[in-house]
Amino acid sequence: MIGIIGAMAVEVDGLIEAMEEKTPETISRMTFWRGTLGGAACVVAQCGAGKVNAAVCAQTMILRFGAEIVINTGVAGGVGSRDVRIGDLVVASAVVQHDYDTTPIDGDKGRDLPLLGVSAIETDDRVSGLLAACAKETYGGGVHRGVIATGDQFISGRDRLHEIAARTGAIACEMEGGSIGQACALAGVPFAVLRAISDNADDNAVDDFPKFAAESARKSIALLLEALPRL
């Protein structure tokens, strides 16, 4: 069973529409669609924005539906690299939570996540590598591997953008992938994060996001429909 999580309807509706033999089940106010995509057994859900909803969704997929792989898909803001442009795809090599910080009381260890003891959680190399390979075969735009930063904020300012990029080394930022990765790491479940760049998380992000989010999300959906049968 492969679990697929998106925060917004535009990020998952295309997958739900393409799903065969689908049945819905609502848990914690989230609707989980179980069926097949390209012959692969899947469960797809829209979790809503933010880390708490995303973690609840991932945990539910693992405990209720038996997800053996979890993929977070959707859009993100590009940060820290001139090579990452609107419309490009980023497949995470690792995820970090840029807003997790207990350094005032824990010092240098204050960005390490509880029970895991690390700040950056590596994605599954096999799943991420397959997604990146499929993207390079089927997608005409730029495809990148790198760190994705997560926080409970829509980043739309140059100063904050530069601070996150300098501290984490991230090439994209969003609001769910890091917490999905944390839930999966705690449960020992492989995960991947696939994001299409909808804006540059800078002073123009508020204007760029609504213009490019739908098209960027469609690219992620098309890639998943190509990659899922291979997983």
C-alpha positions as CSV (number, residue, x, y, z in Angstrom):
1,M,0.0,0.0,0.0
2,I,1.3,3.4,-1.0
3,G,0.1,6.5,0.8
4,I,0.0,9.8,-1.0
5,I,-0.6,13.1,0.9
6,G,-1.2,16.6,-0.4
7,A,-2.2,19.7,1.5
8,M,-4.5,21.2,-1.0
9,A,-7.3,19.9,-3.2
10,V,-5.4,20.9,-6.4
11,E,-2.5,18.6,-5.3
12,V,-4.6,15.4,-5.0
13,D,-7.8,15.8,-6.9
14,G,-6.2,14.6,-10.2
15,L,-5.0,11.5,-8.4
16,I,-8.4,10.8,-6.9
17,E,-10.1,11.2,-10.3
18,A,-7.7,8.7,-11.8
19,M,-8.1,6.2,-9.1
20,E,-9.9,2.9,-9.9
21,E,-12.1,0.9,-7.5
22,K,-12.0,3.7,-5.0
23,T,-13.8,3.9,-1.7
24,P,-13.7,6.9,0.8
25,E,-13.3,6.8,4.6
26,T,-13.3,9.9,6.8
27,I,-11.0,9.9,9.8
28,S,-10.1,13.0,11.9
29,R,-12.1,15.1,9.4
30,M,-9.8,14.0,6.5
31,T,-11.2,11.8,3.7
32,F,-8.9,8.9,2.7
33,W,-9.5,7.4,-0.7
34,R,-8.4,3.8,-1.1
35,G,-8.1,2.2,-4.6
36,T,-5.6,1.6,-7.3
37,L,-3.5,3.9,-9.5
38,G,-1.8,2.3,-12.4
39,G,-2.4,-1.0,-10.8
40,A,-0.7,0.0,-7.5
41,A,-2.7,-0.2,-4.3
42,C,-2.9,3.4,-2.9
43,V,-4.6,5.5,-0.3
44,V,-4.8,9.3,-1.1
45,A,-5.7,12.1,1.2
46,Q,-5.8,15.9,1.4
47,C,-4.5,16.8,4.8
48,G,-4.8,20.6,4.8
49,A,-1.9,23.0,5.4
50,G,0.5,22.7,8.3
51,K,2.6,20.3,10.2
52,V,0.1,18.9,12.7
53,N,-2.5,18.0,10.1
54,A,0.2,16.4,7.9
55,A,1.6,14.3,10.7
56,V,-1.9,13.1,11.7
57,C,-2.6,12.2,8.1
58,A,0.6,10.2,7.8
59,Q,0.1,8.4,11.0
60,T,-3.4,7.5,10.0
61,M,-2.2,6.1,6.7
62,I,0.3,4.0,8.5
63,L,-1.8,2.6,11.3
64,R,-5.3,2.4,9.7
65,F,-4.4,1.6,6.0
66,G,-1.1,-0.1,6.4
67,A,0.9,2.2,4.2
68,E,4.3,0.8,3.5
69,I,5.5,3.8,1.6
70,V,4.3,7.4,2.1
71,I,4.8,10.1,-0.6
72,N,4.1,13.8,0.1
73,T,3.3,15.6,-3.1
74,G,2.4,19.2,-4.0
75,V,3.9,22.6,-4.5
76,A,6.7,24.5,-2.8
77,G,8.6,27.8,-2.8
78,G,12.1,27.7,-4.3
79,V,14.9,29.0,-2.0
80,G,18.6,29.3,-2.0
81,S,19.4,28.4,-5.5
82,R,19.2,30.4,-8.8
83,D,18.9,27.1,-10.6
84,V,15.6,26.2,-9.0
85,R,12.9,28.0,-11.0
86,I,9.1,28.2,-11.0
87,G,7.8,25.1,-12.7
88,D,10.8,22.9,-11.7
89,L,10.4,19.7,-9.7
90,V,12.3,19.0,-6.5
91,V,12.7,15.5,-5.1
92,A,13.8,15.8,-1.4
93,S,17.0,14.1,-0.4
94,A,16.2,15.1,3.2
95,V,13.6,17.2,5.1
96,V,14.2,19.6,8.0
97,Q,11.8,21.7,10.1
98,H,13.1,25.2,10.0
99,D,10.8,26.4,12.8
100,Y,11.8,23.7,15.3
101,D,14.2,25.3,17.8
102,T,14.9,24.6,21.5
103,T,18.5,26.0,21.4
104,P,17.9,28.5,24.3
105,I,17.7,25.5,26.6
106,D,19.4,22.7,24.7
107,G,22.2,24.5,23.0
108,D,23.6,22.9,19.8
109,K,21.2,20.0,20.1
110,G,18.2,22.3,20.1
111,R,17.3,21.6,16.4
112,D,17.4,17.8,16.7
113,L,14.0,16.2,16.7
114,P,12.8,14.3,19.8
115,L,13.4,10.5,19.8
116,L,15.1,10.8,16.4
117,G,18.1,12.8,17.6
118,V,18.7,14.4,14.1
119,S,17.5,17.7,12.5
120,A,17.5,16.4,8.9
121,I,15.6,13.2,8.1
122,E,16.7,11.5,5.0
123,T,14.1,10.3,2.5
124,D,14.1,6.8,1.2
125,D,16.8,6.6,-1.5
126,R,15.0,3.9,-3.7
127,V,11.7,5.7,-3.8
128,S,13.2,9.2,-4.2
129,G,15.6,7.9,-6.9
130,L,12.8,6.4,-8.8
131,L,10.8,9.6,-8.7
132,A,13.7,11.6,-9.9
133,A,14.5,9.1,-12.7
134,C,10.9,9.2,-13.9
135,A,10.9,13.0,-13.8
136,K,13.9,13.2,-16.0
137,E,12.3,10.8,-18.5
138,T,8.9,12.4,-18.6
139,Y,9.3,16.0,-17.6
140,G,10.7,18.8,-19.8
141,G,11.6,21.2,-17.0
142,G,14.3,21.2,-14.4
143,V,14.6,18.3,-11.9
144,H,16.5,18.8,-8.6
145,R,17.5,16.7,-5.6
146,G,18.1,18.5,-2.3
147,V,16.9,19.4,1.1
148,I,13.3,20.7,1.6
149,A,12.6,22.8,4.6
150,T,9.2,22.7,6.4
151,G,7.5,25.1,8.8
152,D,4.1,26.4,9.8
153,Q,4.5,29.6,7.8
154,F,4.0,30.6,4.2
155,I,7.4,32.2,3.5
156,S,7.0,35.4,1.5
157,G,9.9,37.6,2.4
158,R,13.4,37.8,1.1
159,D,15.1,38.2,4.6
160,R,13.4,35.1,6.0
161,L,14.0,33.2,2.8
162,H,17.7,33.9,3.0
163,E,17.9,33.0,6.7
164,I,16.3,29.6,6.1
165,A,18.4,28.8,3.1
166,A,21.7,29.7,4.9
167,R,20.9,27.8,8.0
168,T,19.4,24.6,6.5
169,G,20.9,24.4,3.0
170,A,17.3,23.9,1.6
171,I,16.5,24.5,-2.0
172,A,12.7,24.5,-1.4
173,C,10.3,25.3,1.5
174,E,6.8,24.2,2.3
175,M,4.5,23.4,5.2
176,E,4.1,19.6,5.5
177,G,7.0,17.4,4.3
178,G,9.1,17.6,7.4
179,S,6.4,16.5,9.7
180,I,5.3,13.7,7.4
181,G,9.0,12.6,7.3
182,Q,9.1,12.7,11.1
183,A,6.0,10.6,11.5
184,C,7.3,8.1,9.0
185,A,10.8,7.9,10.6
186,L,9.3,7.3,14.0
187,A,7.2,4.4,12.5
188,G,10.1,3.1,10.4
189,V,8.2,3.6,7.1
190,P,10.0,4.8,3.9
191,F,8.9,8.1,2.6
192,A,9.6,10.6,-0.2
193,V,8.7,14.3,-0.8
194,L,8.0,15.5,-4.3
195,R,7.4,19.2,-4.9
196,A,6.8,21.4,-7.9
197,I,8.0,25.0,-7.5
198,S,5.1,27.5,-7.6
199,D,6.9,30.6,-6.3
200,N,10.3,31.7,-5.1
201,A,9.2,32.3,-1.4
202,D,10.3,35.9,-1.8
203,D,8.5,39.3,-1.8
204,N,6.6,38.2,-4.9
205,A,5.4,34.9,-3.5
206,V,1.9,36.1,-2.6
207,D,1.3,37.1,-6.2
208,D,3.2,34.2,-7.9
209,F,1.6,31.4,-5.8
210,P,-2.0,31.6,-7.1
211,K,-0.8,32.0,-10.7
212,F,1.5,28.9,-10.8
213,A,0.2,26.6,-8.1
214,A,-2.3,24.7,-10.2
215,E,0.0,24.1,-13.1
216,S,2.9,23.1,-10.8
217,A,0.6,20.6,-9.0
218,R,-0.5,19.1,-12.3
219,K,3.2,18.3,-13.0
220,S,3.6,16.4,-9.7
221,I,0.4,14.5,-10.4
222,A,1.5,13.5,-13.9
223,L,4.8,12.3,-12.6
224,L,3.2,10.2,-9.8
225,L,0.8,8.5,-12.3
226,E,3.9,7.5,-14.3
227,A,6.0,6.4,-11.3
228,L,3.5,4.5,-9.1
229,P,3.4,1.3,-11.3
230,R,7.2,1.1,-10.9
231,L,7.0,1.2,-7.1
